[in-house]
């Protein structure tokens, strides 16, 4: 013989730890439909006591409901808001991940571009005229004479070696003596008749890229 359900069945109903508010409300409503002559006050009380979601409990404590219809409405509003916030959080997480991947690809592309530019510079390096003075010293002596051109700005966003400083670029990444732009600039000045006093007459041509 099937036992009739009573209010005792509702009093024992609690939202399970892994159960959503929506699922609990649905289960509670199904259970309450099987109880004959269930009064609204009892249904309201038992459902309120069965909730375990602390955020919803705090919300109901601050703004109590007076009947079952209002309680169901508040539960639905709370569930809908939670779902909206969760969806927004997931969307923002996806966008952040996409931005991160895009930034990584940009950094990788800049790194490859900078690497190709440096290799290209080395490939185009001519055989330099041997000098009797370091390029750094030459630069310090002629930088205010007005005929040395300023260098192209270094690539933005590329890795810079903080332990090396170029006086020609006034920036970190490489030493002044190893600066390809300075080497070419000094070579051009020599070709047009300047800096004769710095030429090593006894020496041969410098090795390419040295």
Secondary structure, DSSP 8 states (H G I E B T S, - for coil): ----B-HHHHHT----TT--HHHHHHHHHHHHHTBTT--HHHHHHHHHHH---HHHHHHHHHS---SHHHHHHHHHHHHHHHHHHHHHHHHHHHHHHHHHHHHHHHHHHHHHHHHHHHHHHHHH------BSS-HHHHHHHHTTSS-S-------TTS---TT-EETTTTEESS-GGG-HHHHHHHHHHHHTT--GGGB-TTS----TT-
